[in-house]
């Protein structure tokens, strides 16, 4: 409850949203890869207040990740090539999940693989674990059996991996879309038809940065994923394209640093949002964003976040 | 439930140049700021500024409590846009500080002699260690500190004035403008074998080539050695996985550790002498 509500005696606005069969107490989540396994932030943030924690991407086997340097700051953003380093799905369940189970928040497991079968197996293993509320599928990974093209780059490949995971689990299924495509709405439609309960977008934009003195790339991997405020207008535009194309909920992700950034996504039509790079800048950012959303609704006399979602007015301005 | 941690707002009380491109900054912080252990670091950003995006990590150079306040000192070199902007800040300007973070130096039991090996601005964490951990009022008579300090030239021996009187100083410069002419590890090499490994420990911090020669120098020696390492990092608290360094895992397999959380201080024999990136450069 915000301090404002306590002062005025008003009921706090209803921030709950529904994704598939999952009801979130509020629409604010942490983006995969920016909040560890929750534990890293538990001394900064009361995890009970979050709508959901989306954990670092999980694969069937542990992955050591890319050699350093792995990150580089760029104008209003950062490039990363961490290389999907993670403990593997089994170690996550035995070592990381018990901690998260202690909290009253939804736990969403982000998964990835190099083949459809790998995605399926990770989803199956998670389905038998207690305390996982939904699965988010990262389809930005190269498909090893298809010459390394990203699953998320072609509608038929995106649909294939979605169908595969859908068949392996009854948990709510979110598919996280890559912006590195020609037509993101086409991909969104394909995964919706293949059984996704929601889509989250955008993943990072592929980028690059060069040290001109050494004439070497700043990242050992040469290219990396761009995140942070620099990506926000692109993310918002893609959310706009996708909400008009699909019927399933859309989760907005990309450069959300403040409540006002998040509000742009809700107004555009996002049902929920994820906070990513902002967690690196301020470990308590996600709660400041949540508080700001509630304060905005009160200020605008809205009692439910549903009144805000998709309320964008694009009619030509008429002068009185 | 653990105590909630937050970022703290501090005020610059001093920020002056001590050598070309080197600055010593003093930040006044609330008394609730946790006392750092030698070798720990802080993440610092200008309060209210949205660009640059990320905070910058700095080892603690010194820390003191005065009544209701405490003062944190950072010695830094202008290495990019972030540090350039810090160098232009004035007393009264505000900084947001997260920390202290990471695992610092440990002083093994029974140690009578510390050999400190600093290259350039790498002097910062070693200054704090010698000053507030290794040679305190209680241990002064028991422990000897020999400080090997190297830089490109005399004017780049930033922080030198603050070391005088604390320890037995051995200076070297690449151009011979003061002390021994050559790398700091050469100077150490001359007397390393005179020390009993059971009573001696080496603490190092400096550029990658210095760390690598230190590692080679200690290959045939049993003296323990801890080094403070540097890597670009976004969060400082173990989430971004940006600050990876390679270590030799079981079966000679390369594994990565986080400088922010597993370090910044590591056992020098644990880290891989040549990371895959260094191999590429050859």
Contacts between the chains, C-beta under 8 A, distances in Angstrom:
chain1	res1	chain2	res2	distance
A	33	B	241	7.8
A	34	B	239	6.4
A	34	B	240	7.1
A	35	B	239	6.1
A	36	B	238	6.3
A	36	B	239	4.2
A	40	B	237	5.6
A	40	B	238	4.9
A	40	B	239	4.6
A	41	B	237	7.5
A	41	B	239	7.0
A	42	B	2	7.2
A	43	B	2	5.0
A	43	B	3	7.4
A	43	B	4	6.5
A	43	B	5	4.6
A	44	B	4	7.1
A	44	B	5	5.4
A	44	B	6	7.1
A	44	B	237	7.8
A	46	B	4	7.8
A	64	B	253	7.9
A	64	B	254	6.7
A	64	B	255	5.8
A	64	B	256	5.7
A	65	B	241	6.6
A	65	B	244	6.4
A	65	B	256	5.8
A	66	B	244	7.8
A	67	B	244	7.6
A	67	B	246	6.6
A	67	B	254	8.0
A	67	B	275	6.1
A	67	B	276	4.1
A	67	B	277	5.4
A	68	B	231	5.9
A	68	B	243	7.5
A	68	B	244	4.8
A	68	B	245	6.4
A	68	B	246	7.4
A	68	B	256	7.7
A	68	B	275	6.8
A	68	B	277	6.3
A	69	B	231	7.2
A	69	B	232	5.8
A	69	B	277	7.0
A	70	B	232	7.8
A	70	B	241	7.0
A	70	B	242	5.0
A	70	B	243	7.8
A	70	B	244	5.7
A	71	B	232	5.4
A	71	B	233	7.4
A	71	B	234	5.7
A	71	B	240	6.8
A	71	B	242	3.5
A	71	B	243	7.9
A	72	B	232	6.8
A	73	B	52	6.0
A	73	B	53	5.9
A	73	B	54	5.3
A	73	B	82	7.6
A	73	B	232	7.9
A	75	B	51	7.5
A	76	B	50	7.7
A	76	B	51	5.7
A	76	B	53	6.0
A	77	B	53	6.5
A	78	B	53	6.3
A	78	B	54	6.4
A	78	B	234	6.1
A	80	B	234	7.7
A	80	B	240	7.2
A	80	B	242	6.3
A	82	B	240	7.6
A	82	B	241	4.6
A	82	B	242	6.8
A	82	B	244	7.8
A	85	B	241	5.3
A	85	B	244	7.5
A	85	B	256	6.7
A	220	B	276	7.1
A	220	B	277	4.9
A	220	B	280	7.5
A	228	B	53	5.5
A	229	B	50	7.4
A	229	B	53	7.1
A	257	B	50	7.4
A	277	B	53	7.4
A	277	B	234	7.6
A	279	B	235	7.0
A	279	B	239	6.7
A	280	B	54	6.5
A	280	B	234	4.1
A	280	B	235	4.1
A	280	B	239	6.9
A	280	B	240	5.3
A	281	B	45	7.6
A	281	B	53	6.3
A	281	B	54	6.4
A	281	B	55	7.0
A	282	B	7	6.6
A	283	B	5	7.8
A	283	B	7	7.3
A	283	B	98	7.3
A	283	B	235	7.4
A	283	B	237	6.4
A	284	B	6	6.7
A	284	B	7	7.5
